[in-house]
């Protein structure tokens, strides 16, 4: 029997959503801070042509680690699992693109 009080933020979908959105937000912040003089689609095309898009995306997933530990320390295990699931989806996408 689980006697621990359940929190509305301790849900798989909460962690999964955060895990999917944080890398995108981080990517946009980096673009805005360093390359805002360039049009966004031009920036995307140029990093794709240089074959570094996936490396940049891989680095943008690192902030998920902070959210994972935040949920883990607060004993929100389901939300932490959601963050890990989203991170694995990013890793799988990077792997597929690298193999193609």
C-alpha positions in Angstrom: 0.0 0.0 0.0 1.3 3.4 -1.0 1.0 5.9 1.9 2.9 8.7 0.1 0.8 11.6 -0.8 0.5 11.9 -4.6 1.3 15.3 -6.1 -0.3 16.6 -9.3 3.2 17.2 -10.7 4.3 13.6 -10.1 2.9 12.3 -13.3 4.6 10.7 -16.3 3.1 13.2 -18.7 4.4 16.2 -16.8 8.0 14.9 -16.9 7.6 13.8 -20.5 6.3 17.2 -21.6 9.1 19.0 -19.7 11.6 16.6 -21.1 10.5 17.3 -24.7 10.1 21.1 -24.3 13.2 22.0 -22.3 15.7 21.1 -25.1 13.7 23.1 -27.7 13.5 26.1 -25.4 17.3 25.8 -24.6 18.0 25.6 -28.4 15.9 28.7 -29.0 17.6 30.6 -26.2 21.1 29.7 -27.6 19.9 30.9 -31.0 18.5 34.1 -29.6 21.7 34.9 -27.6 24.3 34.1 -30.2 22.8 34.1 -33.7 19.7 36.3 -33.6 21.2 38.5 -36.4 20.6 35.5 -38.7 17.2 34.5 -39.8 16.0 31.4 -37.9 15.5 29.1 -41.0 18.8 30.2 -42.4 20.4 29.2 -39.1 18.7 25.8 -39.2 19.8 25.2 -42.8 23.3 26.2 -42.1 23.8 24.0 -39.1 22.2 21.1 -41.0 24.5 21.6 -43.9 27.5 21.7 -41.6 26.2 18.4 -40.1 26.2 19.8 -36.6 22.5 20.0 -36.0 22.4 16.7 -34.1 25.4 17.6 -32.0 23.7 20.9 -31.0 20.5 19.1 -30.3 22.4 16.5 -28.1 23.9 19.3 -26.1 20.5 21.0 -25.7 19.2 17.8 -23.9 21.6 18.4 -21.0 19.2 20.7 -19.1 16.9 17.7 -18.8 19.4 16.3 -16.3 18.6 19.2 -13.9 14.9 18.5 -14.2 15.5 14.8 -13.6 17.4 15.5 -10.4 14.9 18.1 -9.3 12.0 15.6 -9.6 14.1 12.8 -8.1 15.1 14.8 -5.0 11.4 15.7 -4.5 10.5 12.1 -4.8 8.4 12.7 -7.9 9.5 9.4 -9.5 6.9 9.3 -12.3 7.8 12.8 -13.5 11.5 11.8 -13.3 10.7 8.8 -15.5 8.9 11.0 -18.0 12.0 13.2 -18.3 14.2 10.2 -18.9 11.7 8.8 -21.5 11.8 12.1 -23.4 15.6 12.1 -23.2 15.7 8.6 -24.6 13.5 9.7 -27.5 15.9 12.5 -28.3 18.8 10.1 -28.1 17.0 7.6 -30.3 16.3 10.3 -32.9 20.0 11.4 -32.9 21.0 7.8 -33.3 18.6 7.2 -36.3 19.8 10.4 -38.0 23.4 9.5 -37.5 22.8 6.0 -39.0 21.0 7.4 -42.1 
